[in-house]
Amino acid sequence: MRLLFCFLFIFPFKCLSQDSSLIAIDFGIRYSFVYNYKVVHHTPQFSMNIGQHNIYLGPQFTQVLHSLGDPVDVYSKNTYGGNVGYRFHFWKRKSKLVPFAQLDFSIFQLKFNENQLGPPFLTERKKIVVENTASIGVDFNPVHHFYIFSGIGFGSYSGFFLLFNSFTPTCYVGLEYRF
């Protein structure tokens, strides 16, 4: 009876279960330099790789190059924020060159002086900016554990993903060390 129980209930689950091979999870640190037409981001990041998926996050230093709103407003040139993203590698990372698709979100605070016609003539304002981009790129692995990556894409400065209140071309380059 026990043999029949094992055969009827346990054996089918063993045969029909998903692949039981372990997917390696590895961690890494990286630095990204991102140029998004009106701003430049310098971002050290912590990354986690699970198979073909890569999730990363970190603080960022942002330099404002051009006005993100009214061109008459005077923006503070430097600000800080945070960055989080997701990258999907199109095939396993065993080869030296691997293409990927990436979604990236940056959140930072802008400080600017808004000009007015009447008193007080100048008002200091603060604004939270959510920048999101979609891009494609390539990972290059010249030496074991070291990666160089680069990519191009587009994005926007609205709070919802790729809702275009302003079209933003983007390009980036970076280095990564995976443990």
PyMOL CGO cylinders between C-alpha atoms (Angstrom):
from pymol import cmd
from pymol.cgo import CYLINDER

trace = [
    CYLINDER, 0.00, 0.00, 0.00, 2.82, 2.41, 0.84, 0.3, 1, 1, 1, 1, 1, 1,
    CYLINDER, 2.82, 2.41, 0.84, 4.47, 1.68, -2.47, 0.3, 1, 1, 1, 1, 1, 1,
    CYLINDER, 4.47, 1.68, -2.47, 1.21, 2.39, -4.27, 0.3, 1, 1, 1, 1, 1, 1,
    CYLINDER, 1.21, 2.39, -4.27, 0.82, 5.67, -2.33, 0.3, 1, 1, 1, 1, 1, 1,
    CYLINDER, 0.82, 5.67, -2.33, 4.36, 6.75, -3.26, 0.3, 1, 1, 1, 1, 1, 1,
    CYLINDER, 4.36, 6.75, -3.26, 3.86, 5.79, -6.87, 0.3, 1, 1, 1, 1, 1, 1,
    CYLINDER, 3.86, 5.79, -6.87, 0.51, 7.58, -7.23, 0.3, 1, 1, 1, 1, 1, 1,
    CYLINDER, 0.51, 7.58, -7.23, 1.20, 10.77, -5.28, 0.3, 1, 1, 1, 1, 1, 1,
    CYLINDER, 1.20, 10.77, -5.28, 4.93, 11.46, -4.99, 0.3, 1, 1, 1, 1, 1, 1,
    CYLINDER, 4.93, 11.46, -4.99, 6.33, 10.09, -8.26, 0.3, 1, 1, 1, 1, 1, 1,
    CYLINDER, 6.33, 10.09, -8.26, 4.11, 12.26, -10.57, 0.3, 1, 1, 1, 1, 1, 1,
    CYLINDER, 4.11, 12.26, -10.57, 5.21, 15.42, -8.76, 0.3, 1, 1, 1, 1, 1, 1,
    CYLINDER, 5.21, 15.42, -8.76, 8.86, 14.54, -9.24, 0.3, 1, 1, 1, 1, 1, 1,
    CYLINDER, 8.86, 14.54, -9.24, 8.30, 13.91, -12.94, 0.3, 1, 1, 1, 1, 1, 1,
    CYLINDER, 8.30, 13.91, -12.94, 6.12, 16.95, -13.62, 0.3, 1, 1, 1, 1, 1, 1,
    CYLINDER, 6.12, 16.95, -13.62, 7.84, 19.55, -11.48, 0.3, 1, 1, 1, 1, 1, 1,
    CYLINDER, 7.84, 19.55, -11.48, 9.79, 22.45, -12.93, 0.3, 1, 1, 1, 1, 1, 1,
    CYLINDER, 9.79, 22.45, -12.93, 13.49, 22.43, -13.59, 0.3, 1, 1, 1, 1, 1, 1,
    CYLINDER, 13.49, 22.43, -13.59, 15.18, 21.98, -10.22, 0.3, 1, 1, 1, 1, 1, 1,
    CYLINDER, 15.18, 21.98, -10.22, 18.62, 23.20, -11.27, 0.3, 1, 1, 1, 1, 1, 1,
    CYLINDER, 18.62, 23.20, -11.27, 19.82, 26.11, -9.19, 0.3, 1, 1, 1, 1, 1, 1,
    CYLINDER, 19.82, 26.11, -9.19, 20.05, 29.58, -10.72, 0.3, 1, 1, 1, 1, 1, 1,
    CYLINDER, 20.05, 29.58, -10.72, 23.12, 31.36, -9.47, 0.3, 1, 1, 1, 1, 1, 1,
    CYLINDER, 23.12, 31.36, -9.47, 22.61, 34.71, -7.82, 0.3, 1, 1, 1, 1, 1, 1,
    CYLINDER, 22.61, 34.71, -7.82, 25.61, 36.99, -7.92, 0.3, 1, 1, 1, 1, 1, 1,
    CYLINDER, 25.61, 36.99, -7.92, 26.13, 40.51, -6.71, 0.3, 1, 1, 1, 1, 1, 1,
    CYLINDER, 26.13, 40.51, -6.71, 28.15, 43.37, -8.07, 0.3, 1, 1, 1, 1, 1, 1,
    CYLINDER, 28.15, 43.37, -8.07, 29.03, 47.03, -7.80, 0.3, 1, 1, 1, 1, 1, 1,
    CYLINDER, 29.03, 47.03, -7.80, 29.02, 49.41, -10.73, 0.3, 1, 1, 1, 1, 1, 1,
    CYLINDER, 29.02, 49.41, -10.73, 29.47, 53.00, -11.77, 0.3, 1, 1, 1, 1, 1, 1,
    CYLINDER, 29.47, 53.00, -11.77, 27.32, 54.58, -14.50, 0.3, 1, 1, 1, 1, 1, 1,
    CYLINDER, 27.32, 54.58, -14.50, 27.77, 57.86, -16.34, 0.3, 1, 1, 1, 1, 1, 1,
    CYLINDER, 27.77, 57.86, -16.34, 24.45, 58.84, -17.95, 0.3, 1, 1, 1, 1, 1, 1,
    CYLINDER, 24.45, 58.84, -17.95, 23.85, 61.77, -20.30, 0.3, 1, 1, 1, 1, 1, 1,
    CYLINDER, 23.85, 61.77, -20.30, 20.14, 62.60, -20.69, 0.3, 1, 1, 1, 1, 1, 1,
    CYLINDER, 20.14, 62.60, -20.69, 20.18, 65.70, -22.92, 0.3, 1, 1, 1, 1, 1, 1,
    CYLINDER, 20.18, 65.70, -22.92, 19.43, 68.18, -20.12, 0.3, 1, 1, 1, 1, 1, 1,
    CYLINDER, 19.43, 68.18, -20.12, 21.11, 66.43, -17.17, 0.3, 1, 1, 1, 1, 1, 1,
    CYLINDER, 21.11, 66.43, -17.17, 24.17, 64.29, -16.41, 0.3, 1, 1, 1, 1, 1, 1,
    CYLINDER, 24.17, 64.29, -16.41, 24.04, 61.54, -13.77, 0.3, 1, 1, 1, 1, 1, 1,
    CYLINDER, 24.04, 61.54, -13.77, 26.99, 59.98, -11.92, 0.3, 1, 1, 1, 1, 1, 1,
    CYLINDER, 26.99, 59.98, -11.92, 25.72, 56.85, -10.19, 0.3, 1, 1, 1, 1, 1, 1,
    CYLINDER, 25.72, 56.85, -10.19, 27.50, 54.24, -8.03, 0.3, 1, 1, 1, 1, 1, 1,
    CYLINDER, 27.50, 54.24, -8.03, 25.18, 51.25, -7.82, 0.3, 1, 1, 1, 1, 1, 1,
    CYLINDER, 25.18, 51.25, -7.82, 24.73, 47.90, -6.12, 0.3, 1, 1, 1, 1, 1, 1,
    CYLINDER, 24.73, 47.90, -6.12, 23.50, 45.19, -8.50, 0.3, 1, 1, 1, 1, 1, 1,
    CYLINDER, 23.50, 45.19, -8.50, 22.00, 41.72, -8.15, 0.3, 1, 1, 1, 1, 1, 1,
    CYLINDER, 22.00, 41.72, -8.15, 22.10, 39.26, -11.05, 0.3, 1, 1, 1, 1, 1, 1,
    CYLINDER, 22.10, 39.26, -11.05, 19.67, 36.33, -11.23, 0.3, 1, 1, 1, 1, 1, 1,
    CYLINDER, 19.67, 36.33, -11.23, 20.16, 34.36, -14.42, 0.3, 1, 1, 1, 1, 1, 1,
    CYLINDER, 20.16, 34.36, -14.42, 19.48, 36.76, -17.29, 0.3, 1, 1, 1, 1, 1, 1,
    CYLINDER, 19.48, 36.76, -17.29, 17.93, 39.40, -15.01, 0.3, 1, 1, 1, 1, 1, 1,
    CYLINDER, 17.93, 39.40, -15.01, 19.76, 42.28, -13.34, 0.3, 1, 1, 1, 1, 1, 1,
    CYLINDER, 19.76, 42.28, -13.34, 18.31, 44.62, -10.71, 0.3, 1, 1, 1, 1, 1, 1,
    CYLINDER, 18.31, 44.62, -10.71, 20.30, 47.60, -9.49, 0.3, 1, 1, 1, 1, 1, 1,
    CYLINDER, 20.30, 47.60, -9.49, 19.95, 50.62, -7.23, 0.3, 1, 1, 1, 1, 1, 1,
    CYLINDER, 19.95, 50.62, -7.23, 22.07, 53.37, -5.77, 0.3, 1, 1, 1, 1, 1, 1,
    CYLINDER, 22.07, 53.37, -5.77, 22.47, 57.06, -5.00, 0.3, 1, 1, 1, 1, 1, 1,
    CYLINDER, 22.47, 57.06, -5.00, 23.20, 59.53, -7.76, 0.3, 1, 1, 1, 1, 1, 1,
    CYLINDER, 23.20, 59.53, -7.76, 24.79, 62.91, -8.23, 0.3, 1, 1, 1, 1, 1, 1,
    CYLINDER, 24.79, 62.91, -8.23, 23.02, 64.96, -10.91, 0.3, 1, 1, 1, 1, 1, 1,
    CYLINDER, 23.02, 64.96, -10.91, 24.27, 68.00, -12.79, 0.3, 1, 1, 1, 1, 1, 1,
    CYLINDER, 24.27, 68.00, -12.79, 21.62, 70.13, -14.51, 0.3, 1, 1, 1, 1, 1, 1,
    CYLINDER, 21.62, 70.13, -14.51, 22.87, 71.38, -17.89, 0.3, 1, 1, 1, 1, 1, 1,
    CYLINDER, 22.87, 71.38, -17.89, 19.71, 72.99, -19.32, 0.3, 1, 1, 1, 1, 1, 1,
    CYLINDER, 19.71, 72.99, -19.32, 16.41, 74.20, -17.91, 0.3, 1, 1, 1, 1, 1, 1,
    CYLINDER, 16.41, 74.20, -17.91, 13.87, 71.45, -17.26, 0.3, 1, 1, 1, 1, 1, 1,
    CYLINDER, 13.87, 71.45, -17.26, 10.96, 73.87, -17.26, 0.3, 1, 1, 1, 1, 1, 1,
    CYLINDER, 10.96, 73.87, -17.26, 10.66, 77.58, -17.97, 0.3, 1, 1, 1, 1, 1, 1,
    CYLINDER, 10.66, 77.58, -17.97, 13.92, 78.71, -19.63, 0.3, 1, 1, 1, 1, 1, 1,
    CYLINDER, 13.92, 78.71, -19.63, 13.92, 81.95, -17.61, 0.3, 1, 1, 1, 1, 1, 1,
    CYLINDER, 13.92, 81.95, -17.61, 14.15, 80.12, -14.27, 0.3, 1, 1, 1, 1, 1, 1,
    CYLINDER, 14.15, 80.12, -14.27, 17.62, 79.80, -12.76, 0.3, 1, 1, 1, 1, 1, 1,
    CYLINDER, 17.62, 79.80, -12.76, 18.30, 76.20, -11.70, 0.3, 1, 1, 1, 1, 1, 1,
    CYLINDER, 18.30, 76.20, -11.70, 20.76, 75.00, -9.09, 0.3, 1, 1, 1, 1, 1, 1,
    CYLINDER, 20.76, 75.00, -9.09, 23.42, 73.14, -11.08, 0.3, 1, 1, 1, 1, 1, 1,
    CYLINDER, 23.42, 73.14, -11.08, 24.05, 70.22, -8.68, 0.3, 1, 1, 1, 1, 1, 1,
    CYLINDER, 24.05, 70.22, -8.68, 21.62, 67.95, -6.87, 0.3, 1, 1, 1, 1, 1, 1,
    CYLINDER, 21.62, 67.95, -6.87, 21.39, 64.46, -5.37, 0.3, 1, 1, 1, 1, 1, 1,
    CYLINDER, 21.39, 64.46, -5.37, 18.88, 61.69, -5.79, 0.3, 1, 1, 1, 1, 1, 1,
    CYLINDER, 18.88, 61.69, -5.79, 18.37, 57.97, -6.19, 0.3, 1, 1, 1, 1, 1, 1,
    CYLINDER, 18.37, 57.97, -6.19, 18.41, 55.50, -9.05, 0.3, 1, 1, 1, 1, 1, 1,
    CYLINDER, 18.41, 55.50, -9.05, 16.81, 52.08, -9.56, 0.3, 1, 1, 1, 1, 1, 1,
    CYLINDER, 16.81, 52.08, -9.56, 16.59, 49.92, -12.66, 0.3, 1, 1, 1, 1, 1, 1,
    CYLINDER, 16.59, 49.92, -12.66, 16.08, 46.59, -14.33, 0.3, 1, 1, 1, 1, 1, 1,
    CYLINDER, 16.08, 46.59, -14.33, 18.13, 45.01, -17.09, 0.3, 1, 1, 1, 1, 1, 1,
    CYLINDER, 18.13, 45.01, -17.09, 17.32, 41.88, -19.13, 0.3, 1, 1, 1, 1, 1, 1,
    CYLINDER, 17.32, 41.88, -19.13, 20.18, 40.15, -20.97, 0.3, 1, 1, 1, 1, 1, 1,
    CYLINDER, 20.18, 40.15, -20.97, 18.98, 38.55, -24.20, 0.3, 1, 1, 1, 1, 1, 1,
    CYLINDER, 18.98, 38.55, -24.20, 21.06, 35.41, -23.65, 0.3, 1, 1, 1, 1, 1, 1,
    CYLINDER, 21.06, 35.41, -23.65, 23.21, 33.84, -20.95, 0.3, 1, 1, 1, 1, 1, 1,
    CYLINDER, 23.21, 33.84, -20.95, 26.20, 35.89, -19.87, 0.3, 1, 1, 1, 1, 1, 1,
    CYLINDER, 26.20, 35.89, -19.87, 28.74, 33.21, -20.82, 0.3, 1, 1, 1, 1, 1, 1,
    CYLINDER, 28.74, 33.21, -20.82, 29.91, 35.02, -23.96, 0.3, 1, 1, 1, 1, 1, 1,
    CYLINDER, 29.91, 35.02, -23.96, 32.09, 38.17, -24.06, 0.3, 1, 1, 1, 1, 1, 1,
    CYLINDER, 32.09, 38.17, -24.06, 29.44, 40.38, -25.71, 0.3, 1, 1, 1, 1, 1, 1,
    CYLINDER, 29.44, 40.38, -25.71, 25.82, 40.24, -24.48, 0.3, 1, 1, 1, 1, 1, 1,
    CYLINDER, 25.82, 40.24, -24.48, 23.04, 42.62, -25.62, 0.3, 1, 1, 1, 1, 1, 1,
    CYLINDER, 23.04, 42.62, -25.62, 20.42, 43.79, -23.12, 0.3, 1, 1, 1, 1, 1, 1,
    CYLINDER, 20.42, 43.79, -23.12, 17.28, 45.90, -22.68, 0.3, 1, 1, 1, 1, 1, 1,
    CYLINDER, 17.28, 45.90, -22.68, 17.08, 48.25, -19.70, 0.3, 1, 1, 1, 1, 1, 1,
    CYLINDER, 17.08, 48.25, -19.70, 14.48, 50.27, -17.78, 0.3, 1, 1, 1, 1, 1, 1,
    CYLINDER, 14.48, 50.27, -17.78, 15.92, 52.98, -15.55, 0.3, 1, 1, 1, 1, 1, 1,
    CYLINDER, 15.92, 52.98, -15.55, 14.30, 55.34, -13.02, 0.3, 1, 1, 1, 1, 1, 1,
    CYLINDER, 14.30, 55.34, -13.02, 15.97, 58.37, -11.43, 0.3, 1, 1, 1, 1, 1, 1,
    CYLINDER, 15.97, 58.37, -11.43, 14.44, 60.55, -8.74, 0.3, 1, 1, 1, 1, 1, 1,
    CYLINDER, 14.44, 60.55, -8.74, 16.02, 63.85, -7.78, 0.3, 1, 1, 1, 1, 1, 1,
    CYLINDER, 16.02, 63.85, -7.78, 15.08, 67.24, -6.36, 0.3, 1, 1, 1, 1, 1, 1,
    CYLINDER, 15.08, 67.24, -6.36, 15.51, 70.45, -8.33, 0.3, 1, 1, 1, 1, 1, 1,
    CYLINDER, 15.51, 70.45, -8.33, 15.95, 73.81, -6.70, 0.3, 1, 1, 1, 1, 1, 1,
    CYLINDER, 15.95, 73.81, -6.70, 15.34, 76.85, -8.85, 0.3, 1, 1, 1, 1, 1, 1,
    CYLINDER, 15.34, 76.85, -8.85, 14.57, 80.56, -8.64, 0.3, 1, 1, 1, 1, 1, 1,
    CYLINDER, 14.57, 80.56, -8.64, 11.33, 81.51, -10.36, 0.3, 1, 1, 1, 1, 1, 1,
    CYLINDER, 11.33, 81.51, -10.36, 11.04, 85.06, -11.70, 0.3, 1, 1, 1, 1, 1, 1,
    CYLINDER, 11.04, 85.06, -11.70, 7.81, 87.01, -11.14, 0.3, 1, 1, 1, 1, 1, 1,
    CYLINDER, 7.81, 87.01, -11.14, 6.45, 90.34, -12.38, 0.3, 1, 1, 1, 1, 1, 1,
    CYLINDER, 6.45, 90.34, -12.38, 5.48, 91.61, -8.93, 0.3, 1, 1, 1, 1, 1, 1,
    CYLINDER, 5.48, 91.61, -8.93, 6.99, 91.44, -5.44, 0.3, 1, 1, 1, 1, 1, 1,
    CYLINDER, 6.99, 91.44, -5.44, 8.93, 89.48, -4.30, 0.3, 1, 1, 1, 1, 1, 1,
    CYLINDER, 8.93, 89.48, -4.30, 10.17, 89.28, -7.96, 0.3, 1, 1, 1, 1, 1, 1,
    CYLINDER, 10.17, 89.28, -7.96, 12.14, 86.11, -7.22, 0.3, 1, 1, 1, 1, 1, 1,
    CYLINDER, 12.14, 86.11, -7.22, 10.79, 82.99, -5.49, 0.3, 1, 1, 1, 1, 1, 1,
    CYLINDER, 10.79, 82.99, -5.49, 12.85, 79.95, -4.56, 0.3, 1, 1, 1, 1, 1, 1,
    CYLINDER, 12.85, 79.95, -4.56, 11.09, 76.71, -5.52, 0.3, 1, 1, 1, 1, 1, 1,
    CYLINDER, 11.09, 76.71, -5.52, 11.75, 73.00, -5.11, 0.3, 1, 1, 1, 1, 1, 1,
    CYLINDER, 11.75, 73.00, -5.11, 10.49, 70.28, -7.41, 0.3, 1, 1, 1, 1, 1, 1,
    CYLINDER, 10.49, 70.28, -7.41, 10.83, 66.48, -7.35, 0.3, 1, 1, 1, 1, 1, 1,
    CYLINDER, 10.83, 66.48, -7.35, 11.68, 65.08, -10.79, 0.3, 1, 1, 1, 1, 1, 1,
    CYLINDER, 11.68, 65.08, -10.79, 11.09, 61.46, -11.78, 0.3, 1, 1, 1, 1, 1, 1,
    CYLINDER, 11.09, 61.46, -11.78, 13.06, 60.60, -14.88, 0.3, 1, 1, 1, 1, 1, 1,
    CYLINDER, 13.06, 60.60, -14.88, 12.49, 57.28, -16.61, 0.3, 1, 1, 1, 1, 1, 1,
    CYLINDER, 12.49, 57.28, -16.61, 14.20, 55.78, -19.63, 0.3, 1, 1, 1, 1, 1, 1,
    CYLINDER, 14.20, 55.78, -19.63, 14.07, 52.67, -21.80, 0.3, 1, 1, 1, 1, 1, 1,
    CYLINDER, 14.07, 52.67, -21.80, 17.20, 51.66, -23.66, 0.3, 1, 1, 1, 1, 1, 1,
    CYLINDER, 17.20, 51.66, -23.66, 19.17, 48.91, -25.34, 0.3, 1, 1, 1, 1, 1, 1,
    CYLINDER, 19.17, 48.91, -25.34, 22.85, 48.26, -24.85, 0.3, 1, 1, 1, 1, 1, 1,
    CYLINDER, 22.85, 48.26, -24.85, 25.65, 45.76, -24.72, 0.3, 1, 1, 1, 1, 1, 1,
    CYLINDER, 25.65, 45.76, -24.72, 27.73, 44.21, -21.90, 0.3, 1, 1, 1, 1, 1, 1,
    CYLINDER, 27.73, 44.21, -21.90, 31.37, 43.48, -22.72, 0.3, 1, 1, 1, 1, 1, 1,
    CYLINDER, 31.37, 43.48, -22.72, 33.35, 41.12, -20.47, 0.3, 1, 1, 1, 1, 1, 1,
    CYLINDER, 33.35, 41.12, -20.47, 37.08, 41.61, -21.26, 0.3, 1, 1, 1, 1, 1, 1,
    CYLINDER, 37.08, 41.61, -21.26, 38.34, 39.99, -18.01, 0.3, 1, 1, 1, 1, 1, 1,
    CYLINDER, 38.34, 39.99, -18.01, 36.69, 37.60, -15.55, 0.3, 1, 1, 1, 1, 1, 1,
    CYLINDER, 36.69, 37.60, -15.55, 34.41, 39.55, -13.11, 0.3, 1, 1, 1, 1, 1, 1,
    CYLINDER, 34.41, 39.55, -13.11, 34.87, 42.93, -14.92, 0.3, 1, 1, 1, 1, 1, 1,
    CYLINDER, 34.87, 42.93, -14.92, 32.23, 44.28, -17.31, 0.3, 1, 1, 1, 1, 1, 1,
    CYLINDER, 32.23, 44.28, -17.31, 32.02, 47.38, -19.47, 0.3, 1, 1, 1, 1, 1, 1,
    CYLINDER, 32.02, 47.38, -19.47, 28.56, 48.39, -20.64, 0.3, 1, 1, 1, 1, 1, 1,
    CYLINDER, 28.56, 48.39, -20.64, 27.09, 51.04, -22.90, 0.3, 1, 1, 1, 1, 1, 1,
    CYLINDER, 27.09, 51.04, -22.90, 23.69, 51.84, -24.37, 0.3, 1, 1, 1, 1, 1, 1,
    CYLINDER, 23.69, 51.84, -24.37, 21.30, 54.33, -25.95, 0.3, 1, 1, 1, 1, 1, 1,
    CYLINDER, 21.30, 54.33, -25.95, 17.60, 54.99, -25.53, 0.3, 1, 1, 1, 1, 1, 1,
    CYLINDER, 17.60, 54.99, -25.53, 14.90, 57.52, -24.78, 0.3, 1, 1, 1, 1, 1, 1,
    CYLINDER, 14.90, 57.52, -24.78, 12.80, 58.63, -21.85, 0.3, 1, 1, 1, 1, 1, 1,
    CYLINDER, 12.80, 58.63, -21.85, 10.85, 61.43, -20.20, 0.3, 1, 1, 1, 1, 1, 1,
    CYLINDER, 10.85, 61.43, -20.20, 10.69, 63.56, -17.08, 0.3, 1, 1, 1, 1, 1, 1,
    CYLINDER, 10.69, 63.56, -17.08, 7.17, 62.66, -16.00, 0.3, 1, 1, 1, 1, 1, 1,
    CYLINDER, 7.17, 62.66, -16.00, 6.12, 60.55, -13.04, 0.3, 1, 1, 1, 1, 1, 1,
    CYLINDER, 6.12, 60.55, -13.04, 4.56, 57.78, -15.11, 0.3, 1, 1, 1, 1, 1, 1,
    CYLINDER, 4.56, 57.78, -15.11, 6.66, 55.42, -17.17, 0.3, 1, 1, 1, 1, 1, 1,
    CYLINDER, 6.66, 55.42, -17.17, 7.49, 56.92, -20.58, 0.3, 1, 1, 1, 1, 1, 1,
    CYLINDER, 7.49, 56.92, -20.58, 4.60, 59.39, -20.53, 0.3, 1, 1, 1, 1, 1, 1,
    CYLINDER, 4.60, 59.39, -20.53, 6.09, 61.96, -22.88, 0.3, 1, 1, 1, 1, 1, 1,
    CYLINDER, 6.09, 61.96, -22.88, 5.76, 65.48, -21.62, 0.3, 1, 1, 1, 1, 1, 1,
    CYLINDER, 5.76, 65.48, -21.62, 9.25, 65.97, -23.09, 0.3, 1, 1, 1, 1, 1, 1,
    CYLINDER, 9.25, 65.97, -23.09, 11.19, 63.48, -25.21, 0.3, 1, 1, 1, 1, 1, 1,
    CYLINDER, 11.19, 63.48, -25.21, 14.63, 62.81, -23.72, 0.3, 1, 1, 1, 1, 1, 1,
    CYLINDER, 14.63, 62.81, -23.72, 17.36, 61.02, -25.68, 0.3, 1, 1, 1, 1, 1, 1,
    CYLINDER, 17.36, 61.02, -25.68, 19.81, 59.20, -23.41, 0.3, 1, 1, 1, 1, 1, 1,
    CYLINDER, 19.81, 59.20, -23.41, 23.16, 57.45, -23.63, 0.3, 1, 1, 1, 1, 1, 1,
    CYLINDER, 23.16, 57.45, -23.63, 25.33, 55.88, -20.95, 0.3, 1, 1, 1, 1, 1, 1,
    CYLINDER, 25.33, 55.88, -20.95, 28.56, 54.06, -20.27, 0.3, 1, 1, 1, 1, 1, 1,
    CYLINDER, 28.56, 54.06, -20.27, 29.75, 52.25, -17.16, 0.3, 1, 1, 1, 1, 1, 1,
    CYLINDER, 29.75, 52.25, -17.16, 31.94, 49.72, -15.41, 0.3, 1, 1, 1, 1, 1, 1,
    CYLINDER, 31.94, 49.72, -15.41, 30.86, 46.80, -13.23, 0.3, 1, 1, 1, 1, 1, 1,
    CYLINDER, 30.86, 46.80, -13.23, 32.61, 44.31, -10.98, 0.3, 1, 1, 1, 1, 1, 1,
    CYLINDER, 32.61, 44.31, -10.98, 30.66, 41.11, -10.20, 0.3, 1, 1, 1, 1, 1, 1,
    CYLINDER, 30.66, 41.11, -10.20, 31.69, 39.07, -7.17, 0.3, 1, 1, 1, 1, 1, 1,
]
cmd.load_cgo(trace, "trace")
